[in-house]
Amino acid sequence: AKILLQEFVDVKRHEKSVSAAPGFTWKLEENKTVVCEFVIFKTHTNQKVRERTIDNLLTFRTYVHYHLMCSKSYIHTRMRTRVEDSLKVLNRAKTHSTGQ
């Protein structure tokens, strides 16, 4: 979660295309709770974009949770592939050493 949340901070700092997005910071509390803070300006609350801003803030937790689960799934897939490749190498080495 730390890497994903830090990416939000870094993108806001370095990408001009998201310069209108609310400011974002996060910190890890002593009890391992993550606290996210958004800086909302008047431009985020005007009549045109107010609903979208509210929707984005309310669904942020779900958004982060979804991407964490996707990342976890991707990492597990890569680990399974590495294990399968290692097993293939070990099986080849086993047959060469026994002379079969």
trRosetta pair geometry for C-beta under 8 A, 3 or more apart (Angstrom, degrees):
i j d omega theta_ij theta_ji phi_ij phi_ji
1 4 5.8 -60 -151 41 37 110
1 5 6.0 29 157 -14 72 111
1 34 6.2 -108 136 -54 138 157
1 64 7.1 54 -139 170 95 116
1 68 5.9 -7 -85 -103 79 131
2 5 6.1 -62 -145 42 26 105
2 6 6.0 25 158 -19 65 111
2 28 7.3 -23 -95 -56 104 129
3 6 5.8 -56 -143 38 28 110
3 7 6.4 37 153 -28 62 103
4 7 5.6 -51 -155 25 30 117
4 8 7.3 36 148 -21 60 96
4 64 6.5 133 124 -147 137 88
4 67 6.0 142 -140 111 143 123
4 68 6.4 -102 -8 -78 160 81
4 71 7.2 -130 -66 -25 122 156
5 8 5.7 -42 -160 23 41 114
5 9 7.1 38 146 -14 65 100
5 26 4.6 -48 170 40 134 161
5 34 6.9 -156 -58 -166 162 138
5 36 7.1 -130 -138 -96 123 105
5 64 7.3 23 -74 -133 86 130
6 9 5.5 -52 -156 36 43 113
6 10 6.2 39 149 -18 72 107
6 26 7.9 -108 -67 52 52 119
7 10 5.7 -55 -142 41 33 110
7 11 6.1 34 159 -21 67 106
8 11 6.1 -55 -144 35 25 108
8 12 6.5 26 157 -19 60 108
8 24 5.1 -62 138 107 117 150
8 26 7.7 75 63 -13 125 123
9 12 6.0 -60 -155 35 28 112
9 13 6.5 24 152 -18 63 110
9 24 6.0 -131 -84 94 65 94
9 25 6.6 62 -102 -108 117 51
9 26 7.2 -120 -48 17 119 92
10 13 5.6 -60 -151 37 33 112
10 14 6.1 -4 166 6 70 116
11 14 6.5 -75 -135 50 26 89
11 15 5.0 -10 -175 9 71 125
11 18 6.1 31 140 43 99 151
12 15 7.2 -44 -92 45 13 90
12 18 5.9 -92 -106 108 56 119
12 19 7.9 117 -162 -104 64 40
12 21 6.2 -112 -113 78 99 118
12 23 6.8 118 172 -130 150 50
12 24 5.8 166 -32 33 156 101
15 18 5.0 45 97 22 113 100
15 19 7.6 -146 107 -46 62 71
16 19 5.3 -13 -161 -33 50 120
18 21 4.5 -13 177 0 89 126
20 43 7.0 -101 -159 125 95 139
21 24 7.6 -23 131 -21 110 111
22 38 4.5 34 131 -174 139 101
22 39 5.5 173 -177 68 86 56
22 40 5.4 -23 -121 -87 128 57
22 41 7.3 -177 -113 5 76 80
22 44 5.8 35 -72 -86 102 157
22 53 7.5 98 -40 -143 125 104
23 38 6.8 140 76 -164 57 48
23 39 3.3 10 50 35 111 121
24 36 7.0 -20 -161 -170 92 97
24 37 7.2 150 -153 82 44 56
24 38 5.8 -12 -98 -105 70 67
24 39 7.5 -122 -52 13 34 82
25 36 7.6 161 87 -156 43 52
25 37 4.9 -10 62 59 88 105
26 34 6.0 1 -176 -176 116 98
26 35 6.6 163 -154 84 64 49
26 36 4.7 -22 -100 -103 96 66
26 37 7.0 -180 -82 17 43 72
27 34 7.6 164 83 -152 34 56
27 35 5.4 -12 59 58 81 98
27 37 8.0 18 4 -5 94 110
28 32 6.6 -14 -174 -133 101 42
28 33 7.5 148 -159 73 54 36
28 34 5.9 -30 -102 -99 65 67
28 35 7.9 176 -91 18 17 77
29 32 7.0 -60 74 17 74 11
29 33 4.4 -6 43 59 123 88
29 34 7.5 -148 6 -75 85 17
29 35 5.9 77 -41 -18 105 111
36 60 7.1 -141 99 134 157 141
38 57 6.5 -116 29 -112 163 106
40 44 4.8 -113 -158 74 82 142
40 45 6.5 74 161 -42 114 105
40 53 7.0 96 -134 -179 115 135
41 44 5.4 104 57 4 62 99
41 45 7.7 -149 103 5 38 93
42 45 5.9 -73 -149 47 39 100
42 46 6.7 58 155 -51 72 88
43 46 6.3 -26 -146 -7 34 112
43 49 7.4 17 154 51 64 141
44 49 6.3 -90 -149 107 40 121
44 50 7.7 99 145 -100 53 51
44 53 4.6 113 176 -110 92 148
45 49 7.8 -59 -52 82 8 87
45 50 5.4 46 -158 -104 46 93
45 53 6.6 -87 -80 59 52 161
46 49 6.1 50 62 34 81 88
46 50 6.5 -140 81 -45 28 92
47 50 6.1 -34 -130 -3 21 119
49 52 5.1 -61 -162 47 67 114
49 53 5.6 72 139 -29 88 102
50 53 5.8 -58 -149 35 29 112
50 54 6.4 25 157 -16 65 107
51 54 5.8 -56 -148 38 31 110
51 55 6.2 31 154 -19 66 107
52 55 5.7 -54 -146 37 31 112
52 56 6.3 31 156 -19 65 107
53 56 5.9 -57 -148 36 28 110
53 57 6.4 23 156 -15 63 108
54 57 5.9 -58 -148 38 30 108
54 58 6.2 23 158 -15 66 111
55 58 6.0 -62 -144 41 27 107
55 59 6.1 2 166 1 66 116
56 59 6.4 -70 -138 49 24 94
56 60 6.5 52 156 -61 61 89
57 60 5.8 -25 -152 -18 31 118
59 62 5.0 -55 -165 45 70 116
59 63 5.7 80 135 -31 84 100
60 63 5.4 -55 -148 35 32 116
60 64 6.4 28 157 -16 68 104
61 64 6.0 -55 -148 38 30 107
61 65 6.1 30 154 -19 65 110
62 65 5.6 -55 -143 39 30 113
62 66 6.2 35 156 -23 65 105
63 66 5.9 -54 -150 32 25 111
63 67 6.6 14 157 -10 61 108
64 67 6.0 -63 -149 42 31 105
64 68 6.2 33 154 -22 67 107
65 68 5.7 -55 -147 35 29 112
65 69 6.5 27 156 -16 64 106
66 69 6.0 -60 -153 37 29 108
66 70 6.4 28 151 -18 65 107
67 70 5.4 -48 -143 37 37 114
67 71 6.3 40 155 -21 65 103
68 71 5.7 -53 -148 36 31 111
68 72 6.3 33 153 -20 64 106
69 72 5.6 -51 -146 36 32 113
69 73 6.3 35 154 -20 64 105
70 73 5.7 -55 -149 36 31 112
70 74 6.3 32 153 -20 65 106
71 74 5.6 -54 -147 36 32 112
71 75 6.3 30 155 -18 66 106
72 75 5.8 -55 -147 36 30 109
72 76 6.4 29 155 -18 64 107
73 76 5.8 -56 -148 37 30 110
73 77 6.4 33 153 -21 64 105
74 77 5.7 -53 -151 33 31 113
74 78 6.6 29 152 -16 64 105
75 78 5.7 -55 -151 37 33 111
75 79 6.4 33 152 -19 66 105
76 79 5.6 -52 -145 37 34 111
76 80 6.3 35 155 -20 66 103
77 80 5.9 -53 -148 35 30 110
77 81 6.5 31 152 -19 63 106
78 81 5.6 -55 -150 36 32 113
78 82 6.4 33 153 -19 65 105
79 82 5.6 -54 -149 36 34 112
79 83 6.4 34 153 -19 66 104
80 83 5.7 -53 -148 36 32 111
80 84 6.3 34 153 -19 65 105
81 84 5.7 -54 -148 36 31 112
81 85 6.4 30 154 -17 64 106
82 85 5.7 -55 -147 38 31 111
82 86 6.3 32 154 -19 65 106
83 86 5.6 -54 -147 37 31 112
83 87 6.3 33 153 -21 65 105
84 87 5.7 -54 -148 35 30 112
84 88 6.6 35 152 -22 63 102
85 88 5.7 -50 -152 30 34 114
85 89 6.7 32 152 -17 64 103
86 89 5.7 -54 -152 36 35 111
86 90 6.3 32 151 -17 67 107
87 90 5.6 -54 -144 40 33 111
87 91 6.1 34 156 -20 66 106
88 91 5.8 -55 -146 37 28 110
88 92 6.4 28 155 -18 63 105
89 92 5.9 -55 -150 36 30 110
89 93 6.3 28 153 -18 65 108
90 93 5.6 -56 -146 38 32 111
90 94 6.2 37 153 -26 65 106
91 94 5.5 -49 -145 31 32 115
91 95 6.7 27 158 -14 63 103
92 95 6.2 -59 -151 37 31 104
92 96 6.5 27 154 -16 65 109
93 96 5.8 -58 -147 38 32 110
93 97 6.3 26 159 -17 67 110
94 97 6.2 -60 -146 37 27 105
94 98 6.4 12 162 -8 63 112
95 98 6.2 -61 -140 43 30 101
95 100 5.2 -84 -155 63 81 101
96 99 7.9 34 176 -69 29 34
